[in-house]
Amino acid sequence: MDNNIIEIEDLIKQFSKLPGLGPKSAKRIILKLINNKDNMIKPLAKSLANVYKKVVTCSNCGNLKIIDKSCLCETETNYDKICIVENLADMWVIESANIYKGHYHILGGTINSQDNSGSKDVLVKSLINRVKKNNLKEVIIATSATIEGQTTAHYIEDLIKNDRIKITKLAQGLPVGGEIEQLDDGTLFSAFKNRVPVTEN
């Protein structure tokens, strides 16, 4: 491969930005694509274009949805629990483990422990509205065990704390500093099954 081809160099840079991929891995993937233009590049380009044009983030729950169509959070009303996660990857891990049935709320990040003004960057306002609007019995805070994840958890606890709703968090099995999307199914199952009420101050 001629590394002086600007188009290929640019593609390597773009692929290298993806999680888990460095320049070497990106080059291997691009070589595979180039050697299979018709079977791989064309359908990949079409799929990426469709996602770019049609898929957006729901401003209510943080999940992905098709533009101009209702999100799942607007149609599912028969659950009495909501699980709060940091990102879509966390939700997908919990979904695939098949350990929870209920609403989800994807924050889209965490609050920096040194700067609570970061709360404006996560989807908190709509969370408060959803908790008030829906007839919920339990709010499960499933943020990571990192400092930022726990800071976010405490911030949310203070905002939604009341006598009517039970607030719980993931328990044993979630290692300190651990991220939800990195957990295996067994560890995640234990963390959900043994979730505990949030201790009030």
C-alpha positions in Angstrom: 0.0 0.0 0.0 1.3 3.4 -1.0 1.3 5.5 2.2 1.5 8.7 0.0 -2.1 8.2 -1.1 -3.8 10.9 0.9 -7.2 9.2 0.8 -5.8 6.1 2.4 -3.8 8.0 5.0 -7.0 9.9 5.9 -8.9 6.7 6.2 -6.3 5.2 8.5 -6.5 8.2 10.7 -10.3 8.0 10.9 -10.3 4.3 11.8 -7.5 4.8 14.3 -9.9 7.0 16.3 -12.2 4.0 17.0 -12.0 2.3 20.4 -9.6 -0.6 20.5 -8.0 0.3 17.1 -4.5 1.7 16.6 -2.7 2.5 13.3 -1.6 -1.1 12.7 -5.1 -2.5 13.2 -6.6 0.2 11.1 -4.2 -0.6 8.2 -5.2 -4.2 8.3 -8.9 -3.4 8.2 -8.4 -0.9 5.4 -6.4 -3.4 3.3 -9.2 -5.9 3.8 -11.7 -3.3 2.6 -9.7 -2.2 -0.4 -9.2 -5.8 -1.5 -13.0 -6.3 -1.3 -14.3 -3.1 -2.6 -17.6 -4.3 -4.1 -18.5 -6.7 -1.3 -17.4 -4.6 1.7 -16.8 -0.9 0.9 -20.0 -0.3 -1.0 -22.4 -1.8 1.6 -20.4 -0.3 4.5 -20.6 3.2 2.9 -24.3 2.8 2.3 -24.9 1.7 5.9 -22.8 4.6 7.3 -24.7 7.1 5.1 -28.1 5.7 6.3 -27.0 6.0 10.0 -25.7 9.5 9.4 -29.0 10.6 7.8 -31.6 8.7 9.8 -30.3 7.9 13.3 -30.4 10.5 16.1 -30.1 10.6 19.9 -33.5 10.9 21.7 -33.5 14.1 23.7 -35.8 12.4 26.3 -34.0 9.2 27.2 -30.7 9.3 25.4 -31.3 6.2 23.3 -30.9 6.0 19.6 -34.0 6.4 17.4 -34.9 7.0 13.7 -35.4 10.6 13.0 -39.1 11.8 12.8 -40.2 8.5 14.5 -41.2 7.9 18.1 -38.6 6.6 20.5 -39.1 3.4 22.5 -39.3 5.5 25.7 -42.5 7.1 24.3 -44.2 3.8 23.6 -43.2 1.6 26.5 -45.2 2.6 29.6 -45.8 -0.7 31.4 -42.6 -0.7 33.4 -42.3 0.6 37.0 -38.4 0.7 37.1 -35.9 2.9 35.3 -32.2 2.0 35.0 -29.8 5.0 34.6 -26.6 4.3 32.7 -23.7 6.4 31.4 -23.7 5.4 27.8 -25.3 3.2 25.1 -22.6 0.6 25.5 -23.6 0.1 29.1 -27.3 -0.3 28.1 -26.4 -2.9 25.4 -24.4 -4.9 27.9 -27.2 -5.0 30.4 -29.7 -5.8 27.6 -27.6 -8.7 26.3 -27.2 -10.2 29.8 -31.0 -10.4 30.0 -31.1 -9.5 33.7 -33.3 -6.4 33.7 -36.7 -5.5 32.2 -37.7 -1.8 32.5 -37.0 1.7 31.2 -33.5 2.9 30.5 -32.1 6.4 30.7 -28.7 7.1 29.0 -27.0 10.1 30.5 -24.4 10.4 27.7 -21.5 10.8 30.0 -20.6 11.6 33.6 -20.0 14.7 35.8 -16.4 15.6 36.5 -15.7 15.2 40.2 -13.8 18.5 40.2 -16.4 20.5 38.3 -20.2 20.0 38.9 -20.9 22.4 36.1 -20.4 19.4 33.9 -24.0 18.4 34.8 -25.1 20.5 31.8 -23.4 18.0 29.5 -25.4 15.0 30.7 -29.1 14.2 30.2 -30.3 15.0 33.7 -33.2 17.4 33.2 -35.2 15.0 31.1 -34.5 12.3 33.7 -36.1 14.3 36.4 -39.1 14.8 34.1 -39.4 11.1 33.4 -39.2 10.2 37.1 -42.0 12.6 37.9 -44.1 11.7 34.9 -44.0 7.9 35.0 -45.5 5.9 37.8 -42.1 4.5 38.9 -41.4 2.4 42.0 -37.7 2.1 41.6 -34.8 4.0 40.2 -31.6 1.9 39.6 -28.4 4.0 39.3 -26.0 1.9 37.3 -23.1 4.3 36.8 -19.6 3.0 36.9 -17.5 2.6 40.0 -15.1 5.3 38.8 -14.8 8.6 40.7 -16.8 10.4 37.9 -19.4 7.6 37.9 -19.9 7.9 41.6 -20.0 11.7 41.5 -22.7 11.5 38.9 -24.6 8.9 41.0 -24.6 11.2 44.1 -25.7 14.2 42.0 -28.6 12.3 40.6 -29.6 10.9 44.1 -29.9 14.4 45.5 -32.1 15.5 42.6 -34.6 12.6 42.6 -34.7 11.7 46.3 -38.2 11.5 47.7 -40.3 9.3 49.9 -42.3 7.7 47.1 -39.5 6.2 44.9 -37.0 3.6 46.0 -33.5 4.4 44.8 -31.0 1.6 44.4 -27.5 1.1 43.1 -25.5 -1.8 41.8 -23.9 -3.8 44.7 -21.2 -6.5 45.1 -19.6 -7.7 42.0 -18.9 -4.2 40.7 -15.2 -3.6 41.3 -13.9 -0.2 42.3 -12.9 1.7 39.2 -14.8 -0.7 37.0 -16.9 0.3 34.0 -20.2 -1.4 33.2 -19.4 -2.3 29.6 -16.3 -4.2 30.7 -18.1 -6.6 33.0 -18.9 -10.2 32.2 -22.5 -11.4 32.4 -21.9 -13.2 35.7 -20.5 -10.2 37.5 -23.2 -7.9 36.0 -25.9 -10.4 37.1 -24.5 -10.4 40.7 -24.4 -6.6 40.7 -28.0 -6.3 39.6 -29.4 -9.1 41.8 -27.7 -7.7 44.9 -28.4 -4.1 44.3 -29.0 -2.1 47.6 -31.0 0.9 48.6 -29.1 4.2 48.5 -28.1 5.2 52.0 -29.7 8.5 53.0 -27.6 11.1 54.8 
